[in-house]
Amino acid sequence: MGAEIQVIRYGDLGPPLLYVPTSGGDHTEFERYGLPEDCAPWIGAGRVQIFSVDGFGPKGLFDDSMPPPLRIERYAAFERCAVLEVLPWILSLARNPEVGVVGASYGAFVAASLFLKTAGAVRVACGLGGVYSMEHRLPGHASSEAARSMPLRYLSSLDDQGSLAALRATLGFHIFAARNDPWLPSSHDLDRALAGKGIPRTLDVWPAPADHHEVWWKRQIRVFLDRCYGLIH
């Protein structure tokens, strides 16, 4: 990346969960959204420890000063860094191999990509109000790297039986969407694509007035934690 990656850790017990921010966020977004308080019951009980990372959205796909080829090049560099550096570092600290990834909007895009490309190393993932294709950020640009970076495009061409078997043995991808979210069709597209490959998934579409906003993601992440890390009463 040619830059330091900032990460904030919440808790020191339980399986690690990587939080990836939205397109305009960084490693402080988890705190700014009040998510430590929302997730406190699970963190405090040692059910999960959460690592909030800088997603480099404003310095990559969402930097309008860059031409599209450079945007996707920067995103691909971030993704490689996440796979080769961030996830192994988290696993070494957590001393627990059951790593998960969660993110909202652009963060859900990253979560889906990491889930699909790590051949089962990411055991569970969750997208909140996800946008699972970013072609609108790359006007007029098409390349093999761009196609490989889009979870929906990558999944449609995934036919390696070893990778598919590993993904089918995970706890799956948990999709949270909202009726008033303009990106709702993207969640349906991912749900169908995962089903077509036999990869475990759930789809929760929250009724109106739920939309593309953190007020809903804060509630949805609690449902995800209940479902995958144990009920807290």
N, C-alpha and C positions, 0 to 999 in steps of 0.2 A: 504493500500500500504506500510505502514511503512516508508513513505517518504513524503516530502512536494510536492504538485503539484503547479507548477508555471504557472501563467496565466497573459497575457498582454491584457489590454483593450484598444480598439480604438473607441472613441466616447461615448456619454452618452445619445443618443436619439434613438428612434425607436426600432423595435424588435431585440432581440439578435441573433447573428449568431456565433456558435462555430466553429473555424478553428482547424482541427487536422492535424499535420504535416506528412511528409513522414517518411519512416522507419528510416532514419538517422537523422531526425530533432528533434527539441524541440520547446519550446514556442517562441523562437526567430526566427524561420524559416520564419514566416509571414513577418517580417521586412527584413530579409536577402534576400528574394525573391523580395523585392520592392512592395509587395502587398498593404501596406498602401497607396501608391501613386495611384495604380490601382483602389483601392476601395474608394479613397478620395471623389469623387463626391457624392456617396451614404452616406458615413459617414458624410460629411459636411452638407448635406441636411437633416440630421436626419432621413433618410430612414432606416438605419440599424446601429447597433453598433456591433463590432466584438471582440470576445474574443479568443485569440490564446493560446492554451494549450499545455503543454508538453505531447506528446503521448506515452512516455515510450517505443518506439520501440526498441532503442538500449539496453534497460534494460529488455526486455521481449522477444518477438518473434524473434528478430534479434540479440540476444546475443548468439553467437556461442559457448561460454564457458559453457553454460547451456545445460543440456540434454533436449530433447524435452518435457518430462512431466513437467519440471520446467518452460520451456518457455511458455507453454499454461497456466500453473497455474498463472504465472506473468501477462500474458495478461488478463486472466479472472478477476484477482484482479483489474487491471486498468479499465476494462470495468465496473465493479461494482462501482468503485470509481466515474467514469464519470456519471453513472446513479444516484447514491445515494448522491453524494456530489457536483460534479462540476456543473451539470445542475441545481439542486435546488439553488445553490449559485448564479449562473448567473441570474436565474429568479428573485431572491430576489433583486439583484442589478438593473436589467433592469426594473423591475416593468412592464413587458410586457410578456404575456404568449405565444406569437407566436415565440417560439424558433426554430432555424434551425441549421443544422450541415453541414459543407462542409469540404472536405479533398481531397488530391491528393495521388494516389498510395496506400500505406498502410493507409493513412488518409481517403481515400475513403472507404476502408474496414471497418474502425471504424465507419464512418458516416453511412454506410448501416446497420451495426449492431445496432447502437443506434436508428436509425429510426425504424427498425423492432421490437425492443424489448421494446419500451417505450409506446406501445399501443396508438399511436396518440399524445403523449405529444410533440414529435418532429414533428412540423407541416410541415416542408419541409426539404429536404436534397439533397446534390449534391455530386457526385463523379467525380473527374477529373483524367482520366487515371487510373481508379480503378483496383485493384487486389482483387477480391471478395472471394477468397479462399486461404488459407495459408497452405495447406497440405504439400507443398514443404519445409516449415520451420519446419515440424514435421516428419522427416524421421523415418519410422518404428513405429510410435506412433499413436494409435487410442484409443479414449475414448469418453464417452458421453459428457464430458466438451469440448473436442476438436471439436466434431460435432456441439455442440450448439454454439460454438464461430465462426463458419464459416457462413457468411450470406447466401450463396447459400444452404448449408446443412440445416440450420435453417428454411429458407423459404420453402424448399420442404416439410418439415414435419409440417408446421404451418397450423393447421386446427381449431383452436379456433375461433368460429364465432364472438365473441365479439372483439377480437384483430383484426381480418380481417376487421370488420365493421369500427373500429376506423382508421385503416390504409387507408381504401378506402375513408374516409372523409377528409384526409389530402390533402395538395398541391402536394404530391407525391415526388418521387425520380427522380432527374435529372441527367442523365448519359451523360458525355462528354468523348468521346474516339477519337482515331486518327488512321488513316489508317496504319501508319508505326509503331504503338505501338505493341510490341510483346505480350502484354497483352490484345489486342483487343478482342479475343474470350471471355474473362471473362466478359467484358461489355455486349456482346451479350447474354451470359448465364444469367446474372442478368436481362436484359430486358425481356427475355422470361419467367423467373421465376416470375417476378412481374406481367407480363401480365396474366400468368396462374392463379394468385390469385386475379385478378381484382383490383390490386393496381395501382393508377395513376403513370405514369412515362413518361419521354421523353428520347429519345436517339439521340444524335448528334455525328455523326462520321465525324471528320474533314479530308479532303483529304490530300494526301501527299503534302508537306514533313512533315506534323504534325506527331510527335512521342511522346515518353514517356519522356517529358522534361518540366521544369517549364516555358520556353518561351511560350509554348502553354497554359499551365494551367493559366498563368497570363491573357491571352486573354479570355479564356473560362469562368473564374470567372466573368468577366464583362458581358458576355452574360447572365449568370445565374442571376446576380444581376439585370440586365435590365428586365429579364423575371419575376422575383419573387418579386422584391422590387421597381419596377417602372423605367420607362425610364428617363435617365438623359441626357440632350443635352448641 
